Amino acid sequence: MSTTLQTLFATIEDRKANPTAESYTAKLFAAGQGKICQKIGEEAVEVVVAALADEGDDRILYEMADMLYHSLVLLSARGLTLADLEAELANRFK
């Protein structure tokens, strides 16, 4: 797994364990799974719109990064890890 993703996930886990008032991630955890899922949906729509409107690769990457970040927050909120995700992906390539 990418060290960038590992670092991001470690930061997300830290925000969950040590929330601060200014942390967007901590605010997502406090708002609950419904809000986190809503954000994933919003970002997924933005990815699709950017692609279909041919807004360029930079825009697509930007929106996909947002979607991935929110997806990682959901993993953490559910007590799942990057290793769990990696194992699921590995199972698909047996």
KEBAMI-957761 format. One record per residue (C-alpha): residue number from 1; x, y, z; residue in one letter. Coordinates in Angstrom, 3 decimals. Last residue first. Layout:
BEGIN
<atom NUM,<X,Y,Z>,"a">
...
//
This chain:
BEGIN
<atom 94,<-6.924,-15.096,-6.658>,"k">
<atom 93,<-7.311,-11.487,-7.818>,"f">
<atom 92,<-10.526,-10.559,-5.978>,"r">
<atom 91,<-9.176,-11.840,-2.691>,"n">
<atom 90,<-6.273,-9.390,-3.019>,"a">
<atom 89,<-8.733,-6.487,-3.174>,"l">
<atom 88,<-10.455,-7.650,-0.006>,"e">
<atom 87,<-7.089,-8.125,1.715>,"a">
<atom 86,<-6.043,-4.585,0.713>,"e">
<atom 85,<-9.250,-3.190,2.186>,"l">
<atom 84,<-8.722,-5.021,5.454>,"d">
<atom 83,<-5.072,-3.924,5.513>,"a">
<atom 82,<-6.229,-0.327,4.972>,"l">
<atom 81,<-8.215,-0.712,8.158>,"t">
<atom 80,<-11.776,-1.216,9.364>,"l">
<atom 79,<-13.223,0.054,12.628>,"g">
<atom 78,<-16.380,1.331,10.950>,"r">
<atom 77,<-15.406,4.978,11.457>,"a">
<atom 76,<-11.946,4.175,10.100>,"s">
<atom 75,<-13.289,2.726,6.872>,"l">
<atom 74,<-15.705,5.669,6.588>,"l">
<atom 73,<-12.844,8.152,6.972>,"v">
<atom 72,<-10.980,6.238,4.262>,"l">
<atom 71,<-13.954,6.670,1.942>,"s">
<atom 70,<-13.980,10.402,2.702>,"h">
<atom 69,<-10.325,10.645,1.670>,"y">
<atom 68,<-10.940,8.546,-1.460>,"l">
<atom 67,<-13.812,10.782,-2.570>,"m">
<atom 66,<-11.762,13.940,-1.993>,"d">
<atom 65,<-8.829,12.448,-3.933>,"a">
<atom 64,<-11.242,11.500,-6.710>,"m">
<atom 63,<-12.457,15.106,-6.878>,"e">
<atom 62,<-8.942,16.497,-7.257>,"y">
<atom 61,<-7.922,13.776,-9.711>,"l">
<atom 60,<-10.958,14.519,-11.882>,"i">
<atom 59,<-10.235,18.245,-11.776>,"r">
<atom 58,<-6.605,17.735,-12.785>,"d">
<atom 57,<-7.641,15.334,-15.552>,"d">
<atom 56,<-9.797,17.860,-17.332>,"g">
<atom 55,<-13.294,19.264,-16.966>,"e">
<atom 54,<-14.556,16.865,-19.633>,"d">
<atom 53,<-18.174,17.477,-18.583>,"a">
<atom 52,<-18.600,13.712,-18.240>,"l">
<atom 51,<-15.433,13.337,-16.185>,"a">
<atom 50,<-16.029,16.306,-13.897>,"a">
<atom 49,<-19.675,15.320,-13.437>,"v">
<atom 48,<-18.726,11.743,-12.552>,"v">
<atom 47,<-16.090,12.834,-10.042>,"v">
<atom 46,<-18.488,15.397,-8.531>,"e">
<atom 45,<-21.144,12.703,-8.132>,"v">
<atom 44,<-18.635,10.520,-6.292>,"a">
<atom 43,<-17.728,13.480,-4.053>,"e">
<atom 42,<-21.342,14.033,-3.063>,"e">
<atom 41,<-21.860,10.330,-2.402>,"g">
<atom 40,<-18.748,10.087,-0.239>,"i">
<atom 39,<-19.895,13.188,1.661>,"k">
<atom 38,<-23.315,11.650,2.309>,"q">
<atom 37,<-21.631,8.483,3.569>,"c">
<atom 36,<-19.632,10.513,6.092>,"i">
<atom 35,<-22.780,12.349,7.158>,"k">
<atom 34,<-24.646,9.104,7.726>,"g">
<atom 33,<-21.700,7.527,9.545>,"q">
<atom 32,<-21.632,10.109,12.271>,"g">
<atom 31,<-21.465,13.861,12.730>,"a">
<atom 30,<-18.766,13.462,15.393>,"a">
<atom 29,<-16.595,11.437,13.008>,"f">
<atom 28,<-17.020,14.108,10.336>,"l">
<atom 27,<-16.142,16.847,12.823>,"k">
<atom 26,<-12.983,14.957,13.800>,"a">
<atom 25,<-11.991,14.864,10.124>,"t">
<atom 24,<-12.593,18.587,9.730>,"y">
<atom 23,<-10.274,19.214,12.688>,"s">
<atom 22,<-10.666,22.643,14.307>,"e">
<atom 21,<-12.394,21.430,17.468>,"a">
<atom 20,<-9.811,18.728,18.108>,"t">
<atom 19,<-10.313,14.983,18.135>,"p">
<atom 18,<-7.610,12.685,19.511>,"n">
<atom 17,<-8.599,9.074,18.735>,"a">
<atom 16,<-10.594,9.890,15.586>,"k">
<atom 15,<-8.099,12.543,14.491>,"r">
<atom 14,<-5.299,10.021,15.022>,"d">
<atom 13,<-7.094,7.419,12.883>,"e">
<atom 12,<-7.461,9.979,10.093>,"i">
<atom 11,<-3.762,10.865,10.369>,"t">
<atom 10,<-2.820,7.178,10.197>,"a">
<atom 9,<-5.060,6.820,7.123>,"f">
<atom 8,<-3.309,9.735,5.427>,"l">
<atom 7,<0.119,8.335,6.263>,"t">
<atom 6,<-0.829,4.884,4.980>,"q">
<atom 5,<-2.291,6.407,1.828>,"l">
<atom 4,<0.901,8.371,1.204>,"t">
<atom 3,<2.985,5.309,2.053>,"t">
<atom 2,<1.226,3.499,-0.777>,"s">
<atom 1,<0.000,0.000,0.000>,"m">
//
